[in-house]
Amino acid sequence: MQIVFHCGTHGTDHDGMLKTLMHNRDWLSKSGVEIVSRNRHRGIFENALGSLRGGPATREMEEMMLDAILDSEATDRVICSQPAFMGMAARAVSPDGLFPVAPAKLAALANLFPSAEVEFFIGLKNPATLIPFCVEQSGESIETLLGTSSPHHLRWGPAIRRIRKALDGRRLVIWCHEDTPLIWPEIVRMIARMPGDVPLKAGLHILGEILEPDGIRFIRDEMEKQERVTISRRREIFSRALQQFARSEVIESTITLPGWTQELVDRMSADYDEDVAEIASLPGVEFISP
């Protein structure tokens, strides 16, 4: 049994993964892959985590949870998706860094199914835009969440190193949310264990939220012209569509946190680029880049 936890991050996925997978449910079901909705596992995981306190579940507990969340007895790969796996938005930002509770939470999730192959998929987001989103979602002020710490302290490099250590060799796949429009099909296929020669339905879902309608038509017209669509060729077409048809109100962020200047945002973005380069080279991390 393989258990997949797709962990967001906050402000990135908006249930796009679940929606895309549901469009491909027929193939997934025939291939032993089952999508478990949030409503299906809500309460079950939480109760088990509360009783285990981070420790491993017994075989009997594993079987009880699987019986409760799965429809098919032929399932051998289970996919669960929600950003709260990393911790609630209010706990993503703290004086202790970015997502300080994530290592313990993800390790505890893995311990729900100690006999399974557990995999984690995480989409990173620039802290300069992630933090304002988490502040808004939490309903707290940035001063309340951060205390006297500097926003420069909130970096992905240390967070992922802690997560990687806590997962103790379990599969960890990472990408940048900012690259998602170009690599979405690869992310979906990797999570779903879907071969490249199987048609992917709703593969333009993410781009459909970003592009003007003419952009989607442009992509489909260009794809139809190709005798064989390679990953590099498809990404080239997607990139051209984004350059010509992207909706500025969707891709541009306005940051209004008190005291945040353009200089601060630029510095945080530069730190993010530095962290991403480090994370991509970490042993044990599978990094998806465009």
ZAMARGU-4260 file (C-alpha; in steps of 0.2 Angstrom, whole numbers, plus 5000, padded with zeros to 4 digits):
<rodrens>
0) 5000/5000/5000 | 5006/5017/4996 | 4999/5033/5005 | 5001/5050/4997 | 4999/5066/5007
5) 4998/5081/4995 | 5002/5096/5007 | 4998/5112/4998 | 5005/5124/5004 | 4993/5137/5009
10) 4987/5149/4996 | 4993/5138/4981 | 4982/5123/4976 | 4964/5129/4980 | 4959/5110/4978
15) 4965/5110/4961 | 4974/5093/4963 | 4958/5085/4969 | 4948/5093/4955 | 4960/5087/4942
20) 4962/5069/4949 | 4943/5068/4950 | 4942/5071/4931 | 4953/5056/4929 | 4944/5045/4942
25) 4939/5031/4929 | 4957/5028/4925 | 4963/5029/4942 | 4950/5017/4949 | 4955/5004/4936
30) 4973/5006/4941 | 4971/5004/4960 | 4973/5023/4964 | 4959/5030/4975 | 4957/5049/4979
35) 4951/5052/4997 | 4942/5068/4999 | 4944/5080/5014 | 4927/5075/5020 | 4930/5057/5019
40) 4946/5057/5031 | 4940/5072/5042 | 4939/5066/5060 | 4947/5049/5057 | 4965/5056/5055
45) 4962/5069/5068 | 4956/5056/5081 | 4970/5044/5077 | 4983/5058/5078 | 4976/5063/5095
50) 4976/5046/5102 | 4993/5041/5095 | 5002/5057/5100 | 5014/5055/5086 | 5018/5036/5089
55) 5015/5023/5076 | 4997/5015/5073 | 4995/4997/5076 | 4990/4986/5061 | 4973/4985/5068
60) 4971/5004/5068 | 4978/5005/5050 | 4965/4993/5044 | 4951/5002/5053 | 4956/5018/5045
65) 4958/5011/5028 | 4941/5003/5029 | 4934/5019/5034 | 4941/5030/5020 | 4942/5018/5005
70) 4928/5012/4994 | 4938/4999/4985 | 4947/4984/4992 | 4958/4984/4976 | 4966/5000/4980
75) 4985/5000/4982 | 4989/5019/4981 | 4979/5032/4991 | 4980/5051/4988 | 4975/5063/5002
80) 4976/5082/4999 | 4975/5097/5010 | 4986/5112/5016 | 4982/5109/5034 | 4993/5094/5034
85) 5007/5106/5036 | 4998/5115/5050 | 4985/5128/5051 | 4988/5145/5042 | 4989/5153/5059
90) 5003/5142/5064 | 5013/5143/5048 | 5021/5160/5053 | 5030/5161/5070 | 5045/5167/5079
95) 5052/5150/5077 | 5052/5151/5058 | 5041/5145/5044 | 5029/5130/5047 | 5038/5126/5064
100) 5025/5112/5068 | 5026/5104/5050 | 5040/5091/5054 | 5031/5084/5069 | 5014/5084/5060
105) 5020/5076/5044 | 5030/5063/5054 | 5014/5059/5064 | 5004/5057/5048 | 5017/5045/5041
110) 5015/5035/5058 | 4997/5033/5054 | 5002/5020/5041 | 5018/5012/5047 | 5017/4997/5036
115) 5014/5008/5020 | 5025/5017/5008 | 5021/5035/5013 | 5025/5049/5001 | 5024/5068/5003
120) 5021/5081/4990 | 5024/5099/4994 | 5022/5115/4983 | 5032/5129/4990 | 5027/5148/4989
125) 5037/5163/4990 | 5036/5169/5008 | 5033/5187/5002 | 5016/5181/4996 | 5013/5166/5007
130) 5015/5176/5024 | 5001/5189/5019 | 4990/5175/5014 | 4992/5166/5031 | 4990/5182/5040
135) 4973/5185/5031 | 4967/5167/5034 | 4972/5167/5052 | 4963/5184/5056 | 4978/5189/5067
140) 4990/5203/5064 | 5008/5200/5058 | 5014/5207/5074 | 5004/5195/5084 | 5011/5180/5074
145) 5029/5185/5072 | 5032/5195/5089 | 5048/5204/5087 | 5055/5192/5074 | 5060/5199/5057
150) 5051/5192/5041 | 5068/5188/5035 | 5068/5174/5047 | 5054/5165/5038 | 5063/5155/5025
155) 5060/5138/5017 | 5078/5131/5018 | 5078/5128/5036 | 5059/5122/5036 | 5062/5109/5023
160) 5078/5103/5031 | 5068/5100/5047 | 5054/5091/5037 | 5066/5080/5028 | 5075/5075/5044
165) 5058/5071/5052 | 5052/5061/5037 | 5067/5049/5040 | 5070/5044/5022 | 5052/5044/5016
170) 5048/5050/4998 | 5048/5069/4998 | 5043/5078/4981 | 5044/5097/4980 | 5041/5111/4967
175) 5038/5129/4967 | 5020/5136/4966 | 5026/5149/4954 | 5031/5136/4942 | 5015/5126/4943
180) 5007/5133/4927 | 5022/5125/4917 | 5023/5109/4926 | 5006/5105/4932 | 5004/5089/4921
185) 5020/5082/4928 | 5015/5085/4946 | 4998/5077/4943 | 5005/5062/4934 | 5018/5059/4948
190) 5006/5060/4962 | 4993/5049/4953 | 5007/5037/4946 | 5000/5040/4929 | 5011/5035/4914
195) 5014/5048/4901 | 5005/5039/4887 | 4988/5040/4897 | 4978/5055/4892 | 4977/5067/4906
200) 4960/5075/4908 | 4958/5093/4915 | 4977/5095/4912 | 4974/5114/4908 | 4964/5116/4925
205) 4977/5128/4932 | 4980/5138/4917 | 4962/5140/4915 | 4962/5150/4931 | 4976/5161/4925
210) 4973/5164/4906 | 4961/5173/4896 | 4949/5161/4886 | 4959/5165/4871 | 4975/5158/4880
215) 4967/5141/4882 | 4961/5141/4863 | 4979/5146/4858 | 4986/5131/4868 | 4974/5119/4861
220) 4977/5125/4843 | 4996/5124/4845 | 4995/5107/4853 | 4984/5100/4838 | 4998/5106/4826
225) 5011/5095/4835 | 5014/5077/4828 | 5021/5073/4845 | 5020/5084/4860 | 5036/5082/4871
230) 5037/5089/4889 | 5049/5103/4883 | 5038/5107/4868 | 5022/5108/4879 | 5031/5119/4892
235) 5036/5131/4878 | 5018/5132/4872 | 5012/5135/4889 | 5025/5149/4892 | 5020/5158/4876
240) 5002/5157/4882 | 5006/5164/4899 | 5017/5178/4891 | 5002/5183/4879 | 4986/5179/4888
245) 4989/5179/4907 | 4977/5189/4918 | 4987/5202/4927 | 4974/5203/4941 | 4977/5184/4945
250) 4996/5183/4943 | 5000/5200/4952 | 5000/5201/4971 | 4997/5217/4980 | 5005/5216/4998
255) 4998/5228/5011 | 5005/5222/5027 | 5010/5237/5038 | 5029/5241/5036 | 5032/5230/5021
260) 5041/5239/5008 | 5046/5234/4990 | 5064/5233/4996 | 5058/5220/5009 | 5048/5210/4997
265) 5063/5210/4984 | 5075/5204/4998 | 5063/5190/5004 | 5061/5185/4985 | 5079/5184/4983
270) 5081/5173/4999 | 5067/5162/4992 | 5077/5159/4976 | 5092/5155/4986 | 5083/5143/4997
275) 5075/5134/4982 | 5092/5131/4974 | 5098/5123/4990 | 5082/5113/4992 | 5083/5106/4974
280) 5100/5099/4978 | 5096/5091/4995 | 5099/5072/4995 | 5082/5063/4997 | 5072/5077/4989
285) 5064/5075/4972 | 5062/5093/4965 | 5051/5096/4950 | 5058/5111/4940 | 5052/5118/4923
</rodrens>
